[in-house]
Amino acid sequence: MKDKLKKIREKEILFWKFSEEEKPGANSLRMVLEKISMGKILLDSLDILNINFTNKKRVLELGGGQGWASCILKKKYPNLHITTTDISSFALESVTDWEKLFDVKVDHKYSCLSEKTKENDNSTDFIFTFASAHHFITHKETIKELSRILKKGGSAVYIFEPVTQKFWYPLAFWRVNKKRPEIREDLLIPSDLKKMATQEKLDFKIIYTPYFHSRLGFIETLYYLIMSLFPFLQFIFPSTAMVFFEKNESSSNL
């Protein structure tokens, strides 16, 4: 299992080095426009959560890729101290391009695994990912890390993540990897995450967000449009969601 995990991670690290559209310096117009369109989903999602950033100081992005989401957040809330991380240092080389585009500067960046950050215990007010938590694989260890570094009253959210019930997982897993074979894709299973969060004494909530704009192709757009029109379907079929964790004030130091 360790060898398999190592190979998966090495492939993801090198993807950011060699991808024609996402390697350092590529500045693909298509990818820039795609990520900017994702920016609206990022901000809409944060509005749904109603996060009060006036009471937040230190923010960490896990699996930030090129750091575009951190730059958007820094643009909207310049007083935040934002650290962006990713498994690949090659991805983080492109942070400067997004900083120039949005005329901002993230406060810190470094490469790490999702379960092995460089943050101190009880040091972080808010942690977020955008469409990247499903790549983490080591979910139990990652949630333990969230609990370790969050301040009491702090929160973490996985934004715009593919989720599914266990029944659909094998079929959904096959579909997403057929769709994007160059890098391992996955889906999150809410019931499993809830169990892991409970073990780490984190409050857990899932909010389904079947955004249908910015989807690729007519069929996918129609699928998520139907999901948004008939919300009960979101609990049955694969969808997208925000997964929210909170370290409540009564949590003991881990």
C-alpha positions as CSV (number, residue, x, y, z in Angstrom):
1,M,0.0,0.0,0.0
2,K,2.9,2.4,0.9
3,D,4.5,1.8,-2.5
4,K,1.2,2.4,-4.3
5,L,0.6,5.6,-2.4
6,K,4.1,6.8,-3.2
7,K,3.7,6.2,-6.9
8,I,0.3,8.0,-6.9
9,R,1.9,11.0,-5.2
10,E,4.9,11.1,-7.4
11,K,2.7,11.1,-10.4
12,E,0.7,14.0,-9.0
13,I,3.9,16.0,-8.2
14,L,5.3,15.5,-11.7
15,F,2.0,16.4,-13.3
16,W,2.6,20.0,-12.3
17,K,6.1,19.8,-13.8
18,F,5.3,18.4,-17.2
19,S,1.6,19.3,-18.0
20,E,1.5,21.4,-21.1
21,E,-1.2,23.7,-19.7
22,E,-0.2,23.7,-16.0
23,K,3.6,23.5,-15.8
24,P,5.5,26.5,-14.5
25,G,5.5,29.3,-17.1
26,A,2.7,27.7,-19.2
27,N,0.2,30.4,-18.5
28,S,-2.4,28.6,-20.6
29,L,-5.2,31.0,-21.5
30,R,-7.8,28.2,-21.2
31,M,-6.6,27.2,-17.8
32,V,-6.4,30.8,-16.5
33,L,-10.0,31.4,-17.7
34,E,-11.2,28.1,-16.2
35,K,-9.7,28.9,-12.8
36,I,-11.0,32.4,-12.8
37,S,-14.5,31.0,-13.4
38,M,-13.9,28.7,-10.4
39,G,-13.2,31.8,-8.4
40,K,-16.9,32.7,-8.5
41,I,-17.7,29.2,-7.0
42,L,-15.1,29.8,-4.3
43,L,-16.6,33.1,-3.3
44,D,-20.2,31.9,-3.5
45,S,-19.3,28.9,-1.3
46,L,-17.8,31.1,1.3
47,D,-20.9,33.3,1.3
48,I,-23.0,30.2,1.9
49,L,-20.9,29.4,4.9
50,N,-21.2,33.0,6.1
51,I,-17.6,32.9,7.4
52,N,-16.8,36.0,9.4
53,F,-13.3,36.8,8.3
54,T,-13.0,39.8,10.5
55,N,-12.5,37.4,13.4
56,K,-10.0,35.3,11.4
57,K,-6.3,36.0,11.2
58,R,-4.4,33.0,10.0
59,V,-5.7,31.0,7.0
60,L,-4.2,27.9,5.4
61,E,-5.0,26.4,2.0
62,L,-4.3,22.7,1.6
63,G,-3.7,21.3,-1.9
64,G,-3.7,24.8,-3.4
65,G,-2.1,23.9,-6.7
66,Q,-1.0,27.1,-8.2
67,G,-2.4,29.1,-5.4
68,W,-5.1,31.0,-7.4
69,A,-7.7,30.5,-4.7
70,S,-5.4,31.9,-2.0
71,C,-4.8,34.9,-4.2
72,I,-8.5,35.5,-4.7
73,L,-9.1,35.3,-1.0
74,K,-6.2,37.6,-0.3
75,K,-7.6,40.1,-2.8
76,K,-11.0,40.2,-1.0
77,Y,-9.6,40.0,2.5
78,P,-6.1,41.7,2.4
79,N,-5.7,41.7,6.2
80,L,-5.7,37.9,6.4
81,H,-2.4,36.0,6.8
82,I,-2.6,33.4,4.1
83,T,-0.4,30.4,3.6
84,T,-0.9,28.2,0.5
85,T,0.5,24.7,0.3
86,D,0.5,21.9,-2.2
87,I,2.1,18.5,-2.5
88,S,4.0,19.7,-5.6
89,S,6.7,22.5,-5.4
90,F,6.3,22.7,-9.2
91,A,2.7,23.8,-8.8
92,L,3.7,26.4,-6.3
93,E,6.1,28.0,-8.7
94,S,3.1,29.4,-10.5
95,V,1.8,31.3,-7.4
96,T,3.7,34.4,-8.5
97,D,1.8,34.5,-11.8
98,W,-1.5,34.7,-9.9
99,E,-0.1,37.2,-7.5
100,K,0.7,39.4,-10.4
101,L,-2.7,38.9,-12.0
102,F,-4.6,39.9,-8.8
103,D,-1.9,42.4,-7.5
104,V,-1.6,40.6,-4.2
105,K,1.1,38.7,-2.2
106,V,0.3,35.5,-0.2
107,D,2.2,35.6,3.1
108,H,3.8,32.1,2.9
109,K,3.9,29.1,0.7
110,Y,5.5,25.6,0.9
111,S,5.0,22.1,-0.3
112,C,3.7,19.4,2.0
113,L,1.4,16.5,2.3
114,S,-2.1,17.2,3.6
115,E,-1.4,15.3,6.8
116,K,2.0,16.8,7.4
117,T,1.9,20.6,7.4
118,K,4.5,22.8,9.0
119,E,1.9,24.7,11.2
120,N,2.0,24.8,14.9
121,D,-0.6,23.2,17.2
122,N,-3.7,25.3,17.7
123,S,-2.4,28.0,15.4
124,T,-4.8,28.3,12.5
125,D,-8.2,30.1,12.3
126,F,-9.4,28.8,9.0
127,I,-8.3,26.0,6.6
128,F,-9.7,25.4,3.2
129,T,-9.3,23.4,0.0
130,F,-10.9,23.9,-3.4
131,A,-11.6,20.7,-5.4
132,S,-8.5,19.1,-4.1
133,A,-9.4,17.1,-0.9
134,H,-10.5,14.1,-2.9
135,H,-6.8,13.7,-4.0
136,F,-5.6,13.4,-0.4
137,I,-6.2,9.7,-0.1
138,T,-5.0,9.7,3.6
139,H,-8.2,11.2,4.9
140,K,-8.0,9.9,8.4
141,E,-4.5,11.3,8.9
142,T,-5.5,14.6,7.2
143,I,-8.5,15.2,9.5
144,K,-6.3,14.4,12.5
145,E,-3.9,17.1,11.2
146,L,-6.8,19.6,10.8
147,S,-7.7,19.0,14.4
148,R,-4.1,19.5,15.6
149,I,-3.5,22.8,13.9
150,L,-6.9,24.5,14.2
151,K,-7.5,26.9,17.1
152,K,-10.4,26.3,19.3
153,G,-13.4,27.7,17.5
154,G,-11.5,27.4,14.2
155,S,-13.0,25.7,11.1
156,A,-12.0,23.9,8.0
157,V,-13.9,23.4,4.8
158,Y,-13.5,21.3,1.7
159,I,-15.1,23.3,-1.1
160,F,-16.5,22.0,-4.4
161,E,-15.7,18.4,-3.7
162,P,-17.1,15.3,-5.6
163,V,-19.1,13.2,-3.1
164,T,-21.0,10.0,-3.3
165,Q,-22.8,7.4,-1.3
166,K,-20.9,4.1,-0.8
167,F,-23.3,2.3,-3.1
168,W,-22.2,4.4,-6.1
169,Y,-18.5,4.6,-5.3
170,P,-17.1,1.9,-7.6
171,L,-19.0,3.2,-10.6
172,A,-18.3,6.8,-9.8
173,F,-14.6,6.1,-9.2
174,W,-14.4,4.4,-12.6
175,R,-16.1,7.3,-14.3
176,V,-14.0,10.1,-12.9
177,N,-10.7,8.3,-13.7
178,K,-11.9,7.6,-17.2
179,K,-12.7,11.3,-17.6
180,R,-9.2,12.4,-16.4
181,P,-6.7,9.5,-16.6
182,E,-3.6,11.6,-16.4
183,I,-3.9,11.9,-12.6
184,R,-5.7,9.8,-10.1
185,E,-9.2,11.1,-9.3
186,D,-11.4,10.1,-6.4
187,L,-14.6,11.0,-4.6
188,L,-15.3,11.6,-0.9
189,I,-17.8,9.5,1.1
190,P,-19.6,11.8,3.6
191,S,-20.4,9.0,6.1
192,D,-16.7,8.0,6.3
193,L,-15.6,11.6,6.8
194,K,-18.2,12.2,9.5
195,K,-16.9,9.1,11.4
196,M,-13.3,10.3,11.2
197,A,-14.3,13.9,12.3
198,T,-16.1,12.5,15.3
199,Q,-13.1,10.5,16.3
200,E,-11.0,13.7,16.3
201,K,-13.8,15.6,18.2
202,L,-14.5,17.9,15.3
203,D,-18.1,19.0,14.5
204,F,-19.1,17.9,11.0
205,K,-21.5,19.3,8.4
206,I,-22.1,18.7,4.7
207,I,-23.7,21.2,2.4
208,Y,-24.5,20.1,-1.1
209,T,-23.6,22.5,-3.8
210,P,-24.5,21.1,-7.2
211,Y,-23.4,24.2,-9.2
212,F,-24.3,23.6,-12.8
213,H,-22.4,26.5,-14.4
214,S,-18.8,26.0,-15.4
215,R,-19.4,22.4,-16.1
216,L,-17.8,20.7,-19.1
217,G,-20.3,19.6,-21.7
218,F,-24.1,19.6,-22.1
219,I,-24.7,16.2,-20.3
220,E,-22.7,17.2,-17.2
221,T,-24.4,20.6,-17.1
222,L,-27.8,19.1,-17.4
223,Y,-27.1,16.5,-14.7
224,Y,-26.2,19.2,-12.1
225,L,-29.0,21.4,-13.2
226,I,-31.4,18.6,-12.4
227,M,-29.6,18.0,-9.1
228,S,-30.1,21.7,-8.2
229,L,-33.8,21.6,-9.1
230,F,-34.5,18.5,-7.1
231,P,-32.4,18.7,-4.0
232,F,-33.4,15.3,-2.6
233,L,-31.4,13.7,-5.5
234,Q,-28.2,15.2,-4.0
235,F,-28.5,12.7,-1.1
236,I,-28.8,9.7,-3.4
237,F,-26.6,10.3,-6.4
238,P,-23.0,11.5,-6.8
239,S,-22.9,15.3,-6.5
240,T,-20.6,18.1,-5.3
241,A,-20.6,19.5,-1.8
242,M,-18.8,21.4,0.9
243,V,-17.5,19.4,3.8
244,F,-17.3,21.6,7.0
245,F,-15.3,20.8,10.1
246,E,-15.2,22.9,13.3
247,K,-13.1,22.6,16.4
248,N,-15.4,23.6,19.2
249,E,-14.4,25.5,22.2
250,S,-14.6,22.5,24.5
251,S,-12.1,20.4,22.5
252,S,-9.1,19.4,24.5
253,N,-5.6,19.8,23.2
254,L,-4.5,17.0,21.0
